[in-house]
Amino acid sequence: MTDEQIAAKKEHAGEKKASMKRRDDHHDYSERRMYMITLEVEGRRPVFGRLVGNAFAPKGSIDEPRIELTALGQAVQSEWMGIHDYYPQIEVMAVQMMPDHMHGILFVREQLPVHLGQVISGFKTGCRKAEKALMAAAEPHPTENTAQAPGKQAPSPQQAAALPLQRALSSQQVAALPLQRAQGPLQGARAQLSSLAYRPLFAKGYNNLILRSYGELSAWQNYLRDNPRRLLMKRARPEWLRPFFGLQIGQHCFSGIGNRALLTAAKRKAVRVSRRLTEQEIAREVERYLEEARQGAVLVSPAISPGEKRVMRAAFDAGLPTIVIMENGFTPLSKPHGEQFYACGQGTLLMLSPWEHHNEKLQLTAAQCTQMNLMALELCE
């Protein structure tokens, strides 16, 4: 859109609200570009599958976290992989189904004849048709012949009602449908699908990220692949992975994310490494602090000087407990990313900030550096 069109749109848009589903007004969503798309089920109903595995199982093991898809989840995944059949300009790079949402990566290789939003809308329509087909297959047909065959016992009313569904769905699909243990496999499948009959499958809109650099693609792919593991970790220790606010320590009020129990550790050690030290001296300081951490100390620092950064990075990489004081604060939507997520999920990291969140990248002042180092000392008292 032009600047004039954007200004006209804002004039009638009302108050701007925080949303991850807002489009970039300055981006052409039909041009050659790569996108990561996230779609949520209406009401966040877990209709696509079931999360299984162990959050801390190694990759490739039998207990590695994964999603066991329902028949509906399989159908939606198939629709996503078939987007190229409708829009040959698009290459489907990846998909990750979750119980109540899905992520996918699309590469628009050539100029699209339509806005990306129309592609997603068509995908949703295809999924709704697949959902209705499953519901229709699960419904009993009054014309089904359930008469008693010569020499055979007549089926019970429950068995007779199940026959159409049994013939319409494969045994794998029936086994994948939820609620089967509560009401029996066939009746449970029918009840689950019938409950969806008058609700939209997907919530309105979608979230998209636009690839800005080649390095982001591998990060996206890892994000999709590890999503089941992250969900298991969230379920195991949600309090370590959600932001908190109003934590009063001394004269300061902190927001943060991570394991607050690190603040009560028997030994907490503030990391201070002078900028004047030589490379050899910094290496000795790193080893000294690491040895204290191996003996049970929690290292605390804003990690400002190069030496302090090296100490905290070495402790982090070794899986040792650390508390990091940050200049930028947190919002209710904040969450740890990448390595920080796993460290918070394992309880070895706590991030704290006494300041409000801001979107701008600000340079630390000398006064802030001094203040943050004093906070580290206070947290160790």
SULPE-V273354 format. One record per residue. N is the residue number from 1. RES is the residue in one letter. PHI is phi in whole degrees, 0 to 359 (NA if undefined). PSI is psi as a letter, one per 40 degrees, with the letter a starting at -180 (none if undefined). NEAR is the number of other C-alpha atoms within 12 Angstrom. Layout:
# SULPE-V273354
[[N;RES;PHI;PSI;NEAR] [N;RES;PHI;PSI;NEAR]]
This chain:
# SULPE-V273354
[[1;M;NA;i;15] [2;T;284;i;12] [3;D;299;d;12] [4;E;294;d;12] [5;Q;295;d;13] [6;I;296;d;17] [7;A;295;d;14] [8;A;294;d;14] [9;K;294;d;15] [10;K;294;d;14] [11;E;299;d;12] [12;H;251;e;11] [13;A;275;e;11] [14;G;79;a;9] [15;E;293;h;8] [16;K;282;h;11] [17;K;246;i;9] [18;A;297;h;10] [19;S;202;i;13] [20;M;268;e;17] [21;K;255;e;19] [22;R;279;i;18] [23;R;275;i;22] [24;D;280;h;16] [25;D;299;d;17] [26;H;263;e;14] [27;H;251;i;22] [28;D;270;h;21] [29;Y;279;e;30] [30;S;245;e;24] [31;E;276;i;21] [32;R;295;h;23] [33;R;189;i;29] [34;M;250;i;33] [35;Y;228;i;37] [36;M;253;h;35] [37;I;250;h;37] [38;T;235;h;34] [39;L;235;h;37] [40;E;254;i;30] [41;V;288;h;33] [42;E;305;h;23] [43;G;75;e;18] [44;R;51;f;20] [45;R;285;h;24] [46;P;278;g;30] [47;V;264;e;39] [48;F;270;d;38] [49;G;170;a;34] [50;R;233;h;29] [51;L;278;h;29] [52;V;226;i;23] [53;G;113;a;24] [54;N;241;h;24] [55;A;301;d;29] [56;F;251;e;24] [57;A;287;i;19] [58;P;293;i;14] [59;K;297;h;17] [60;G;88;e;13] [61;S;277;i;13] [62;I;294;d;14] [63;D;262;e;19] [64;E;301;h;23] [65;P;303;h;28] [66;R;201;i;31] [67;I;250;h;33] [68;E;272;h;28] [69;L;283;i;32] [70;T;279;i;35] [71;A;300;d;35] [72;L;292;d;43] [73;G;299;d;38] [74;Q;296;d;31] [75;A;293;d;30] [76;V;294;d;42] [77;Q;299;d;31] [78;S;297;d;24] [79;E;298;d;30] [80;W;298;d;40] [81;M;294;e;28] [82;G;267;e;25] [83;I;303;d;35] [84;H;299;d;23] [85;D;295;d;17] [86;Y;267;d;22] [87;Y;231;g;29] [88;P;297;e;20] [89;Q;286;e;25] [90;I;252;h;32] [91;E;255;h;27] [92;V;276;h;30] [93;M;272;d;27] [94;A;193;i;31] [95;V;209;i;36] [96;Q;226;h;39] [97;M;277;h;41] [98;M;236;i;42] [99;P;305;d;35] [100;D;235;e;32] [101;H;198;i;36] [102;M;211;i;38] [103;H;237;i;37] [104;G;209;i;40] [105;I;243;h;38] [106;L;240;h;39] [107;F;246;h;32] [108;V;278;h;32] [109;R;279;d;20] [110;E;228;i;19] [111;Q;304;h;20] [112;L;279;i;25] [113;P;284;e;20] [114;V;223;i;21] [115;H;292;i;20] [116;L;305;d;36] [117;G;301;d;25] [118;Q;288;d;20] [119;V;297;d;31] [120;I;294;d;33] [121;S;298;d;22] [122;G;296;d;23] [123;F;299;d;33] [124;K;299;d;31] [125;T;298;d;21] [126;G;298;d;27] [127;C;293;d;33] [128;R;295;d;27] [129;K;296;d;21] [130;A;296;d;26] [131;E;295;d;35] [132;K;296;d;26] [133;A;297;d;22] [134;L;294;d;34] [135;M;294;d;29] [136;A;296;d;22] [137;A;294;d;28] [138;A;275;e;36] [139;E;277;h;32] [140;P;289;i;29] [141;H;257;h;19] [142;P;295;e;12] [143;T;274;e;12] [144;E;298;h;16] [145;N;278;h;15] [146;T;244;f;22] [147;A;295;i;15] [148;Q;287;h;12] [149;A;279;i;10] [150;P;302;h;7] [151;G;80;e;7] [152;K;241;i;9] [153;Q;285;h;11] [154;A;296;i;15] [155;P;291;i;16] [156;S;290;i;13] [157;P;305;d;13] [158;Q;293;d;19] [159;Q;293;d;19] [160;A;296;d;25] [161;A;292;d;24] [162;A;276;e;31] [163;L;303;d;27] [164;P;300;d;27] [165;L;294;d;33] [166;Q;298;d;27] [167;R;278;d;20] [168;A;278;d;23] [169;L;249;i;28] [170;S;288;i;18] [171;S;297;d;17] [172;Q;293;d;16] [173;Q;295;d;29] [174;V;297;d;33] [175;A;295;d;25] [176;A;279;e;30] [177;L;289;h;39] [178;P;291;i;34] [179;L;69;e;25] [180;Q;291;d;21] [181;R;286;d;16] [182;A;284;d;14] [183;Q;232;e;16] [184;G;93;i;20] [185;P;300;d;28] [186;L;278;d;38] [187;Q;295;d;32] [188;G;296;d;26] [189;A;297;d;39] [190;R;295;d;34] [191;A;295;d;26] [192;Q;295;d;34] [193;L;291;d;35] [194;S;295;d;22] [195;S;292;e;21] [196;L;267;e;26] [197;A;301;d;21] [198;Y;245;f;13] [199;R;235;i;19] [200;P;296;i;22] [201;L;287;d;36] [202;F;256;i;32] [203;A;292;i;22] [204;K;297;h;21] [205;G;80;a;24] [206;Y;198;i;32] [207;N;259;h;27] [208;N;227;i;30] [209;L;245;h;28] [210;I;258;h;28] [211;L;295;h;24] [212;R;255;d;14] [213;S;211;i;14] [214;Y;297;d;13] [215;G;295;d;11] [216;E;290;d;19] [217;L;299;d;25] [218;S;296;d;18] [219;A;295;d;19] [220;W;299;d;34] [221;Q;298;d;25] [222;N;295;d;23] [223;Y;299;d;28] [224;L;296;d;30] [225;R;297;d;28] [226;D;267;e;33] [227;N;301;d;33] [228;P;300;d;37] [229;R;296;d;32] [230;R;296;d;38] [231;L;295;d;33] [232;L;297;d;31] [233;M;293;d;31] [234;K;298;d;25] [235;R;290;d;19] [236;A;288;d;19] [237;R;223;g;22] [238;P;299;d;23] [239;E;292;e;23] [240;W;275;e;32] [241;L;243;e;37] [242;R;247;i;30] [243;P;292;i;29] [244;F;232;i;30] [245;F;219;i;27] [246;G;74;f;19] [247;L;276;h;19] [248;Q;272;h;17] [249;I;229;h;23] [250;G;64;b;16] [251;Q;267;e;14] [252;H;246;i;21] [253;C;247;h;19] [254;F;252;i;33] [255;S;251;i;32] [256;G;182;a;41] [257;I;217;h;42] [258;G;131;a;42] [259;N;272;h;35] [260;R;291;e;33] [261;A;295;e;21] [262;L;297;d;32] [263;L;288;e;33] [264;T;254;e;17] [265;A;300;i;23] [266;A;299;d;16] [267;K;228;h;22] [268;R;235;h;29] [269;K;237;h;35] [270;A;284;h;33] [271;V;266;h;43] [272;R;229;h;34] [273;V;229;h;30] [274;S;293;i;19] [275;R;289;e;17] [276;R;278;e;13] [277;L;290;i;18] [278;T;282;i;14] [279;E;302;d;16] [280;Q;294;d;12] [281;E;292;d;16] [282;I;297;d;24] [283;A;300;d;21] [284;R;292;d;18] [285;E;296;d;27] [286;V;301;d;29] [287;E;293;d;22] [288;R;295;d;23] [289;Y;293;d;36] [290;L;297;d;32] [291;E;295;d;21] [292;E;295;d;24] [293;A;294;d;33] [294;R;294;d;21] [295;Q;274;e;17] [296;G;113;e;21] [297;A;282;i;29] [298;V;264;h;41] [299;L;277;h;48] [300;V;234;h;47] [301;S;190;i;46] [302;P;277;e;42] [303;A;54;g;36] [304;I;266;d;33] [305;S;285;i;24] [306;P;305;d;24] [307;G;294;d;31] [308;E;294;d;31] [309;K;299;d;28] [310;R;293;d;29] [311;V;297;d;40] [312;M;293;d;39] [313;R;293;d;32] [314;A;296;d;27] [315;A;294;d;36] [316;F;300;d;32] [317;D;297;d;19] [318;A;275;e;19] [319;G;74;f;25] [320;L;269;i;32] [321;P;289;h;42] [322;T;221;i;53] [323;I;240;h;47] [324;V;247;h;46] [325;I;266;h;39] [326;M;241;i;33] [327;E;284;d;36] [328;N;267;h;28] [329;G;276;a;29] [330;F;237;i;29] [331;T;241;i;23] [332;P;301;d;17] [333;L;265;e;17] [334;S;295;i;22] [335;K;207;i;28] [336;P;288;i;26] [337;H;241;i;22] [338;G;54;b;21] [339;E;297;d;22] [340;Q;298;d;29] [341;F;300;d;33] [342;Y;291;d;34] [343;A;294;d;33] [344;C;295;d;41] [345;G;297;d;35] [346;Q;269;e;30] [347;G;81;e;33] [348;T;256;e;38] [349;L;223;h;41] [350;L;225;h;45] [351;M;250;h;44] [352;L;231;i;42] [353;S;213;h;38] [354;P;269;e;32] [355;W;248;i;23] [356;E;288;i;21] [357;H;288;i;23] [358;H;218;i;14] [359;N;272;d;11] [360;E;281;i;10] [361;K;272;h;9] [362;L;254;i;12] [363;Q;275;h;12] [364;L;294;h;18] [365;T;270;i;12] [366;A;298;d;12] [367;A;296;d;12] [368;Q;295;d;22] [369;C;300;d;22] [370;T;297;d;20] [371;Q;297;d;25] [372;M;292;d;33] [373;N;293;d;30] [374;L;293;d;24] [375;M;299;d;32] [376;A;300;d;37] [377;L;296;d;24] [378;E;298;d;21] [379;L;294;e;36] [380;C;265;e;27] [381;E;284;none;18]]
